[in-house]
Amino acid sequence: MFFSKTLGLVAAASAVSAITPPSYNGLSLLWHDAFEGYAGTSPDTDRWSIITGDLNINGEVETYTSSSANLQISGGGSVQLVPWKDSKGAWTSGRIETQDAVTPVLGKTTRVEGSLRMGTNPAIEKQGIWPAFWMLGEAVRHGTPWPLCGELDILEQRNGELTGFGTVHCGGSASGGICNEPNGRGATVLMPLDTDTSFHVWSVTWNLSDASNWKNQQITWAIDGNTYFTLTGAEVGDEATWGTLAHSPFYIVLNVAVGGGFPGAPNSATADGYGSMLEAQYVAVYSN
């Protein structure tokens, strides 16, 4: 579960009424952020860390900033992460990470989900644009290297293509291994045609109801409640690795990267601004 300090949901000053995350039969809403507040303000820093600087990862070319140009509450009940290119061709963007982590509990079902939409630029203008909603193992904050810390990608999109990627990264090697690094193992799904104009719910659910047999436990990926990828302990085949993925704390990340090995470099047609953003209506954590 989220650590105690994240459970105090104090509403920020709001320009509009924020959306309430949906109710699910058998699940209780433990934590959420519906990104209330006035346009141009920052996300709640009691809940989120605003990441800044050049992270020097994946061959990406963006620098993350805390500027409202790159990261802002919309004033309409959402947060917007927006990439921009300056007159010299340098890219900036936005990235936030939850201060605390969610830990799946043995014997229970735990879900992390977000209501997301993309910017309206056509795919031909999104070469190198890489929005993502994902989780990193909390252990990475304490010195455990990637991919040993574990990573669960709830949604990645590249180059504006209508393909959603759900991926697991794991193991002690950045080459090969259980999770086929550096590519990871996972599945893809066709994204809705209105992904750039309507919000859709992307989720990862840990089903650990069989607490006594890790091989029967599952992690599932879904879009609007429709499962498109399931990974079981038996498929992973290694109890320690499964423990990292299914029994350990993860923090949640929203960002828009630019460039890198996954989407490739931006080109002269790549457009910046709100048309290339990632927008989140809410992020929520549930358990039974």
CORFEN-V854231 format. One record per residue. RES is the residue in one letter. OMEGA is omega in radians with two decimals (* if undefined). NEAR is the number of other ideal C-beta (glycine too) atoms within 10 Angstrom. D_FIRST is the distance of its C-alpha to the first C-alpha in Angstrom with 2 decimals. Layout:
BEGIN
res = {RES | RES}
omega = {OMEGA | OMEGA}
near = {NEAR | NEAR}
d_first = {D_FIRST | D_FIRST}
END
This chain:
BEGIN
res = {M | F | F | S | K | T | L | G | L | V | A | A | A | S | A | V | S | A | I | T | P | P | S | Y | N | G | L | S | L | L | W | H | D | A | F | E | G | Y | A | G | T | S | P | D | T | D | R | W | S | I | I | T | G | D | L | N | I | N | G | E | V | E | T | Y | T | S | S | S | A | N | L | Q | I | S | G | G | G | S | V | Q | L | V | P | W | K | D | S | K | G | A | W | T | S | G | R | I | E | T | Q | D | A | V | T | P | V | L | G | K | T | T | R | V | E | G | S | L | R | M | G | T | N | P | A | I | E | K | Q | G | I | W | P | A | F | W | M | L | G | E | A | V | R | H | G | T | P | W | P | L | C | G | E | L | D | I | L | E | Q | R | N | G | E | L | T | G | F | G | T | V | H | C | G | G | S | A | S | G | G | I | C | N | E | P | N | G | R | G | A | T | V | L | M | P | L | D | T | D | T | S | F | H | V | W | S | V | T | W | N | L | S | D | A | S | N | W | K | N | Q | Q | I | T | W | A | I | D | G | N | T | Y | F | T | L | T | G | A | E | V | G | D | E | A | T | W | G | T | L | A | H | S | P | F | Y | I | V | L | N | V | A | V | G | G | G | F | P | G | A | P | N | S | A | T | A | D | G | Y | G | S | M | L | E | A | Q | Y | V | A | V | Y | S | N}
omega = {3.03 | 3.09 | -2.88 | -3.02 | 3.13 | -3.09 | 3.10 | -3.02 | -3.13 | -3.09 | 3.05 | 3.03 | -2.94 | 3.05 | 3.12 | 3.05 | -3.12 | 3.10 | 3.02 | 3.11 | -3.06 | 3.03 | 3.11 | 3.13 | 3.10 | 3.13 | 3.06 | 3.10 | -3.10 | -3.03 | 2.99 | 2.95 | 3.12 | 2.96 | 3.03 | 3.07 | -3.13 | -3.13 | 3.08 | 3.10 | -3.12 | 2.98 | -3.11 | -3.08 | 2.92 | -3.14 | -3.00 | 2.90 | 3.07 | -3.04 | 3.14 | 3.05 | 3.07 | -3.05 | 3.08 | 3.12 | 2.97 | -3.08 | -3.12 | -3.06 | -3.08 | 2.91 | 3.13 | 3.13 | 3.04 | -3.13 | 3.08 | 3.05 | -3.11 | -3.04 | -3.13 | 2.85 | -3.03 | -2.98 | 3.11 | 3.12 | 3.09 | 2.98 | -3.10 | 3.07 | -2.87 | 3.07 | 3.10 | 3.09 | -3.12 | -3.05 | 3.11 | 3.12 | 3.13 | -3.08 | 2.94 | -3.12 | -3.10 | 3.09 | 3.04 | 3.13 | 3.10 | 3.11 | -3.06 | -2.99 | 3.05 | -3.13 | 3.05 | -3.07 | 3.09 | -3.13 | -3.07 | 3.01 | 3.14 | -3.11 | 2.96 | -3.14 | 3.07 | 3.08 | -2.91 | 2.88 | -3.08 | 3.06 | -2.98 | 3.07 | 3.09 | -3.09 | -3.12 | 3.12 | -3.11 | 3.06 | 3.12 | 3.13 | -2.94 | 3.06 | -3.08 | 3.02 | -2.91 | -3.13 | 3.06 | 3.08 | -3.14 | -3.11 | -3.13 | 3.10 | -3.11 | 3.00 | 3.09 | -3.06 | 2.98 | 0.08 | -3.10 | -3.14 | -3.08 | 3.10 | 3.08 | 3.13 | -3.11 | 3.05 | 2.89 | 3.02 | 3.10 | 2.98 | 3.11 | 3.13 | -3.14 | 3.09 | 3.07 | -3.12 | 2.96 | -2.90 | 3.03 | 2.97 | -3.06 | 3.02 | -3.05 | -3.10 | 3.09 | 3.14 | 3.10 | 3.12 | -3.06 | -3.07 | 3.01 | -3.11 | 0.14 | -3.07 | -3.06 | 3.06 | -3.08 | -3.10 | 3.09 | 3.12 | 3.06 | 3.12 | 3.11 | -3.11 | -3.14 | 3.14 | -3.10 | -3.13 | -3.12 | 3.11 | 3.07 | -3.01 | 3.12 | -3.03 | 2.90 | -3.12 | 2.99 | 3.03 | -3.10 | -3.06 | 3.03 | -3.05 | -3.02 | -3.08 | -3.08 | -3.12 | 3.14 | -3.11 | -3.01 | 2.87 | -3.10 | 3.10 | -3.09 | 2.99 | -3.11 | 3.09 | -3.13 | -3.09 | 3.08 | 3.09 | 3.08 | 3.07 | -3.14 | 3.04 | 3.13 | 3.14 | 3.07 | 2.97 | 3.13 | -2.99 | -3.12 | 3.12 | 3.10 | 3.09 | 3.09 | -3.06 | -2.95 | -3.07 | -3.02 | -3.11 | 3.07 | 2.97 | -2.97 | -3.09 | 2.92 | 3.10 | 2.93 | 3.05 | 3.07 | -3.13 | -3.10 | -3.05 | -3.07 | 3.13 | -2.97 | -3.06 | 2.98 | 3.11 | -3.05 | 3.14 | -3.09 | -3.09 | 3.10 | 3.03 | -3.02 | 3.10 | 3.12 | -3.04 | 2.86 | -3.13 | -3.13 | 3.12 | 3.02 | 2.91 | -3.04 | 3.08 | -3.14 | 2.95 | 3.11 | *}
near = {18 | 20 | 14 | 8 | 10 | 19 | 11 | 9 | 12 | 7 | 10 | 18 | 9 | 15 | 15 | 14 | 9 | 20 | 16 | 11 | 21 | 14 | 9 | 17 | 5 | 8 | 18 | 10 | 16 | 16 | 23 | 19 | 24 | 23 | 28 | 21 | 23 | 14 | 13 | 11 | 18 | 17 | 22 | 19 | 11 | 12 | 23 | 23 | 15 | 17 | 17 | 16 | 9 | 11 | 14 | 7 | 9 | 14 | 12 | 23 | 18 | 27 | 15 | 23 | 18 | 15 | 15 | 15 | 15 | 24 | 28 | 22 | 24 | 21 | 17 | 13 | 18 | 22 | 27 | 22 | 24 | 23 | 31 | 20 | 19 | 9 | 5 | 5 | 9 | 11 | 22 | 21 | 30 | 29 | 24 | 26 | 18 | 23 | 16 | 21 | 21 | 25 | 16 | 24 | 15 | 14 | 10 | 15 | 19 | 22 | 22 | 24 | 23 | 24 | 23 | 25 | 20 | 23 | 26 | 14 | 20 | 11 | 14 | 12 | 20 | 26 | 20 | 25 | 31 | 25 | 27 | 21 | 25 | 22 | 21 | 21 | 24 | 20 | 18 | 17 | 13 | 8 | 7 | 15 | 10 | 17 | 24 | 18 | 20 | 27 | 21 | 25 | 21 | 26 | 24 | 21 | 24 | 20 | 18 | 26 | 13 | 14 | 13 | 24 | 22 | 26 | 23 | 25 | 26 | 28 | 22 | 13 | 13 | 13 | 8 | 11 | 17 | 19 | 23 | 16 | 18 | 15 | 12 | 19 | 17 | 19 | 15 | 14 | 19 | 11 | 19 | 15 | 9 | 10 | 20 | 20 | 11 | 10 | 18 | 18 | 18 | 22 | 23 | 26 | 20 | 25 | 19 | 20 | 13 | 14 | 12 | 7 | 9 | 19 | 13 | 14 | 23 | 19 | 24 | 18 | 26 | 20 | 21 | 11 | 10 | 9 | 14 | 15 | 18 | 14 | 24 | 17 | 22 | 13 | 13 | 25 | 11 | 14 | 11 | 10 | 20 | 24 | 14 | 22 | 24 | 23 | 16 | 17 | 18 | 26 | 20 | 25 | 20 | 25 | 23 | 26 | 26 | 24 | 20 | 17 | 11 | 19 | 24 | 14 | 14 | 25 | 10 | 6 | 12 | 23 | 19 | 21 | 14 | 15 | 18 | 27 | 27 | 26 | 22 | 24 | 21 | 23 | 25 | 22 | 22 | 23 | 20 | 15}
d_first = {0.00 | 3.79 | 6.29 | 8.64 | 11.29 | 9.85 | 9.58 | 13.35 | 14.74 | 18.30 | 20.62 | 22.84 | 26.54 | 27.05 | 30.03 | 29.02 | 26.64 | 23.50 | 22.49 | 19.94 | 17.61 | 18.83 | 17.95 | 17.49 | 18.80 | 16.34 | 13.19 | 11.79 | 11.09 | 7.93 | 9.11 | 12.34 | 15.32 | 18.68 | 20.67 | 22.97 | 25.83 | 29.37 | 30.67 | 30.75 | 28.08 | 25.10 | 21.45 | 19.55 | 19.43 | 16.92 | 14.41 | 16.37 | 18.56 | 21.90 | 23.22 | 26.99 | 29.71 | 30.88 | 28.18 | 30.88 | 28.91 | 29.98 | 33.37 | 32.07 | 34.46 | 32.44 | 31.69 | 28.60 | 29.39 | 28.05 | 31.07 | 30.71 | 32.86 | 30.06 | 26.97 | 27.11 | 25.89 | 28.45 | 29.19 | 28.78 | 25.04 | 23.93 | 23.56 | 26.22 | 26.36 | 30.06 | 32.12 | 35.56 | 38.57 | 41.06 | 44.84 | 44.74 | 42.34 | 39.29 | 35.92 | 33.10 | 29.77 | 26.28 | 22.86 | 19.58 | 16.26 | 13.03 | 13.25 | 9.71 | 7.50 | 4.76 | 4.73 | 6.39 | 7.25 | 11.03 | 12.92 | 10.77 | 10.93 | 8.41 | 10.36 | 10.84 | 14.27 | 16.90 | 20.34 | 22.79 | 26.50 | 28.86 | 32.02 | 35.32 | 37.31 | 38.85 | 37.81 | 41.07 | 39.87 | 36.40 | 37.43 | 34.93 | 32.31 | 28.83 | 25.99 | 22.50 | 18.93 | 16.91 | 14.23 | 15.09 | 13.77 | 12.75 | 15.58 | 18.13 | 17.67 | 18.81 | 21.81 | 20.93 | 23.13 | 22.66 | 22.46 | 21.38 | 18.04 | 17.33 | 17.36 | 16.52 | 18.84 | 18.02 | 21.42 | 24.27 | 27.74 | 30.85 | 34.22 | 33.66 | 34.01 | 32.61 | 30.55 | 26.78 | 25.40 | 22.20 | 22.06 | 20.48 | 21.56 | 21.37 | 23.66 | 25.72 | 28.42 | 28.85 | 31.57 | 31.29 | 29.19 | 26.70 | 25.44 | 28.94 | 28.36 | 28.87 | 28.76 | 25.70 | 25.56 | 24.64 | 26.47 | 27.87 | 28.34 | 30.93 | 29.54 | 30.93 | 34.24 | 33.05 | 30.11 | 31.85 | 32.48 | 29.74 | 25.95 | 24.27 | 20.70 | 19.35 | 16.23 | 14.59 | 13.16 | 12.07 | 13.99 | 13.45 | 15.30 | 17.91 | 16.19 | 19.64 | 20.86 | 19.00 | 21.93 | 21.22 | 17.68 | 17.51 | 16.15 | 17.98 | 19.09 | 20.59 | 22.66 | 23.04 | 21.58 | 24.05 | 22.80 | 24.85 | 23.29 | 21.69 | 21.04 | 20.95 | 20.62 | 24.34 | 25.18 | 23.49 | 25.38 | 23.96 | 21.32 | 20.36 | 20.06 | 18.00 | 15.61 | 15.32 | 14.73 | 12.56 | 10.90 | 10.26 | 8.23 | 9.86 | 10.94 | 12.75 | 16.54 | 19.36 | 22.90 | 26.48 | 28.25 | 32.02 | 33.85 | 32.79 | 33.35 | 31.32 | 33.20 | 36.21 | 37.81 | 38.52 | 42.17 | 44.72 | 43.59 | 39.92 | 39.29 | 36.95 | 35.60 | 33.74 | 35.10 | 32.99 | 29.75 | 26.21 | 25.11 | 21.71 | 21.73 | 17.99 | 14.66 | 11.91 | 8.52 | 8.95 | 8.25 | 11.04}
END
